[in-house]
Amino acid sequence: MLILISFSPPFFVTFMQQKRIIFEDIYIIFDFFLI
């Protein structure tokens, strides 16, 4: 994850600072794909 953050654009880094929101969105997306 640290590597992705270091190579990611600045706007994505700012989003990564809100890890809880992003991880919740990712889990929701994975749930939809699994279903």
DSSP file (Angstrom, degrees, kcal/mol; ACC not computed):
  #  RESIDUE AA STRUCTURE BP1 BP2  ACC     N-H-->O    O-->H-N    N-H-->O    O-->H-N    TCO  KAPPA ALPHA  PHI   PSI    X-CA   Y-CA   Z-CA
    1    1 A M     >        0   0    0      0, 0.0     4,-2.4     0, 0.0     5,-0.2   0.000 360.0 360.0 360.0 -39.5    0.0    0.0    0.0
    2    2 A L  H  >  +     0   0    0      1,-0.2     4,-2.4     2,-0.2     5,-0.2   0.896 360.0  51.2 -62.6 -38.6    2.8    2.4    0.8
    3    3 A I  H  > S+     0   0    0      2,-0.2     4,-2.0     1,-0.2    -1,-0.2   0.929 109.7  49.7 -64.1 -44.2    4.3    1.8   -2.7
    4    4 A L  H  > S+     0   0    0      1,-0.2     4,-1.1     2,-0.2    -2,-0.2   0.910 111.8  49.0 -61.0 -41.3    1.0    2.5   -4.3
    5    5 A I  H  < S+     0   0    0     -4,-2.4     3,-0.4     1,-0.2    -1,-0.2   0.911 110.1  50.7 -65.3 -41.3    0.6    5.7   -2.3
    6    6 A S  H  < S+     0   0    0     -4,-2.4    -1,-0.2     1,-0.2    -2,-0.2   0.853 118.3  38.1 -66.5 -33.3    4.1    6.9   -3.2
    7    7 A F  H  < S+     0   0    0     -4,-2.0    -1,-0.2    -5,-0.2    -2,-0.2   0.511  99.3  98.0 -95.1  -4.9    3.5    6.3   -6.9
    8    8 A S  S  < S-     0   0    0     -4,-1.1     5,-0.1    -3,-0.4    -3,-0.0  -0.419  84.1 -92.8 -83.5 159.3   -0.1    7.5   -6.9
    9    9 A P     >  -     0   0    0      0, 0.0     4,-1.9     0, 0.0     3,-0.4  -0.215  38.8-106.6 -64.9 160.6   -1.2   11.0   -8.0
   10   10 A P  H  > S+     0   0    0      0, 0.0     4,-2.2     0, 0.0     5,-0.2   0.888 119.1  54.8 -58.2 -41.4   -1.6   13.7   -5.3
   11   11 A F  H  > S+     0   0    0      1,-0.2     4,-1.5     2,-0.2     5,-0.1   0.872 108.4  49.4 -63.3 -34.4   -5.4   13.7   -5.4
   12   12 A F  H  > S+     0   0    0     -3,-0.4     4,-2.5     2,-0.2    -1,-0.2   0.870 107.6  54.5 -71.0 -35.4   -5.3    9.9   -4.7
   13   13 A V  H  X S+     0   0    0     -4,-1.9     4,-1.3     2,-0.2    -2,-0.2   0.908 105.6  52.6 -63.4 -40.7   -3.0   10.4   -1.8
   14   14 A T  H  < S+     0   0    0     -4,-2.2     4,-0.4     1,-0.2     3,-0.2   0.891 110.6  48.0 -62.9 -37.5   -5.4   12.9   -0.3
   15   15 A F  H >< S+     0   0    0     -4,-1.5     3,-1.7     1,-0.2     7,-0.3   0.893 105.5  58.2 -68.2 -38.4   -8.1   10.2   -0.6
   16   16 A M  H 3< S+     0   0    0     -4,-2.5     3,-0.3     1,-0.3    -1,-0.2   0.776  91.8  69.8 -63.5 -24.1   -5.9    7.6    0.9
   17   17 A Q  T 3< S+     0   0    0     -4,-1.3     2,-1.1     1,-0.3    -1,-0.3   0.810  93.6  59.1 -62.5 -26.5   -5.6    9.8    4.0
   18   18 A Q  S <> S+     0   0    0     -3,-1.7     4,-1.9    -4,-0.4    -1,-0.3  -0.579  71.2 161.8 -97.3  69.7   -9.2    8.9    4.6
   19   19 A K  H  >  +     0   0    0     -2,-1.1     4,-3.2    -3,-0.3     5,-0.3   0.874  65.3  57.3 -61.8 -40.0   -8.5    5.2    4.8
   20   20 A R  H  > S+     0   0    0     -3,-0.2     4,-2.3     1,-0.2    -1,-0.2   0.937 108.7  44.8 -59.8 -47.9  -11.7    4.2    6.5
   21   21 A I  H  > S+     0   0    0      2,-0.2     4,-2.3     1,-0.2    -1,-0.2   0.927 116.3  46.4 -63.2 -44.9  -14.0    5.7    3.8
   22   22 A I  H  X S+     0   0    0     -4,-1.9     4,-2.8    -7,-0.3    -2,-0.2   0.940 112.7  48.2 -65.0 -47.2  -11.9    4.2    1.0
   23   23 A F  H  X S+     0   0    0     -4,-3.2     4,-2.7     1,-0.2    -1,-0.2   0.882 111.1  51.9 -63.5 -36.4  -11.6    0.7    2.5
   24   24 A E  H  X S+     0   0    0     -4,-2.3     4,-2.4    -5,-0.3    -1,-0.2   0.932 111.1  47.3 -63.6 -43.8  -15.4    0.7    3.2
   25   25 A D  H  X S+     0   0    0     -4,-2.3     4,-2.6     2,-0.2    -2,-0.2   0.917 112.4  49.9 -62.3 -42.2  -16.0    1.6   -0.4
   26   26 A I  H  X S+     0   0    0     -4,-2.8     4,-2.9     2,-0.2     5,-0.2   0.930 110.7  48.8 -63.1 -45.0  -13.6   -1.1   -1.6
   27   27 A Y  H  X S+     0   0    0     -4,-2.7     4,-2.4     1,-0.2    -1,-0.2   0.908 111.7  49.8 -62.5 -40.2  -15.3   -3.7    0.6
   28   28 A I  H  X S+     0   0    0     -4,-2.4     4,-2.2     2,-0.2    -2,-0.2   0.928 111.6  48.5 -62.4 -44.5  -18.7   -2.7   -0.7
   29   29 A I  H  X S+     0   0    0     -4,-2.6     4,-2.3     1,-0.2    -2,-0.2   0.930 111.9  48.6 -62.1 -45.6  -17.5   -2.9   -4.3
   30   30 A F  H  X S+     0   0    0     -4,-2.9     4,-2.8     1,-0.2    -1,-0.2   0.888 108.8  54.5 -62.8 -37.8  -15.9   -6.4   -3.7
   31   31 A D  H  X S+     0   0    0     -4,-2.4     4,-2.4    -5,-0.2    -1,-0.2   0.925 108.3  48.9 -61.2 -43.0  -19.2   -7.5   -2.1
   32   32 A F  H  < S+     0   0    0     -4,-2.2    -2,-0.2     1,-0.2    -1,-0.2   0.918 112.8  47.4 -63.1 -42.1  -21.1   -6.4   -5.2
   33   33 A F  H  < S+     0   0    0     -4,-2.3    -2,-0.2     1,-0.2    -1,-0.2   0.903 111.6  50.3 -66.3 -39.6  -18.6   -8.3   -7.4
   34   34 A L  H  <        0   0    0     -4,-2.8    -1,-0.2     1,-0.3    -2,-0.2   0.891 360.0 360.0 -65.9 -38.1  -18.8  -11.4   -5.2
   35   35 A I     <        0   0    0     -4,-2.4    -1,-0.3    -5,-0.2    -2,-0.2   0.495 360.0 360.0 -73.8 360.0  -22.6  -11.3   -5.3
